[in-house]
Amino acid sequence: MWLFIVSLAMVFATVAIAYVVVRLQLVSEGDWRPPDSPGVPRILILSTILLVGSSGTLWLASRAASRSAAPAAVGRWMLLTVMLVAGFLASQIAAWDQLVEANLSFNSSLYAWLFYILTGIHALHVLGGLGPLVLTTCHAFKGRYQGSPDRRRGLVYCGMYWHFLDVAWVLLYALLLWGMGG
């Protein structure tokens, strides 16, 4: 799992570095932000809260499992995690819709294209992890994570992935705030 997370970190780092390089180059040429283009959609604050919250509820599920809580308790924390992740994805779509309504579509400028690429790559990783998250939730309700630490491995791996995605999102969001700010 650590190798997988390191490889994902390299993907996100590469995209972030490319974003910084392109932004700095275009700002120096005076061609970065199209006139009247909006900044970062405010709904991304909600996205961030939802995703960080999902990491918290997943941690609570793991903690409940490690304390041998009833499977239903672990499952409820996991179900709440799934709901928060779904809310995150819905808020991402709403952010994209806001930008399209402001005439900043995917192909309108490099400024817009980079926003959609950064947020899209992250959203694809969230979507890719949604299946395992739902499966982990089903297993939690069935009591699969009760007992020895070896039995909680799936829950732990799922948590590692989501915590990584949270950190990656917070860093990408900070990068977007800087990059789209001026």
Stockholm file with secondary structure:
# STOCKHOLM 1.0

chainA/1-182         MWLFIVSLAMVFATVAIAYVVVRLQLVSEGDWRPPDSPGVPRILILSTILLVGSSGTLWLASRAASRSAAPAAVGRWMLLTVMLVAGFLASQIAAWDQLVEANLSFNSSLYAWLFYILTGIHALHVLGGLGPLVLTTCHAFKGRYQGSPDRRRGLVYCGMYWHFLDVAWVLLYALLLWGMGG
#=GR chainA/1-182 SS CHHHHHHHHHHHHHHHHHHHHHHHHHHHTTCSSCTTCCCSCTHHHHHHHHHHHHHHHHHHHHHHHHTTCCHHHHHHHHHHHHHHHHHHHHHHHHHHHHHHHTTCCTTTCHHHHHHHHHHHHHHHHHHHHHHHHHHHHHHHHTTTTCSSGGGGHHHHHHHHHHHHHHHHHHHHHHHHHHHHCC
#=GC SS_cons         CHHHHHHHHHHHHHHHHHHHHHHHHHHHTTCSSCTTCCCSCTHHHHHHHHHHHHHHHHHHHHHHHHTTCCHHHHHHHHHHHHHHHHHHHHHHHHHHHHHHHTTCCTTTCHHHHHHHHHHHHHHHHHHHHHHHHHHHHHHHHTTTTCSSGGGGHHHHHHHHHHHHHHHHHHHHHHHHHHHHCC
//
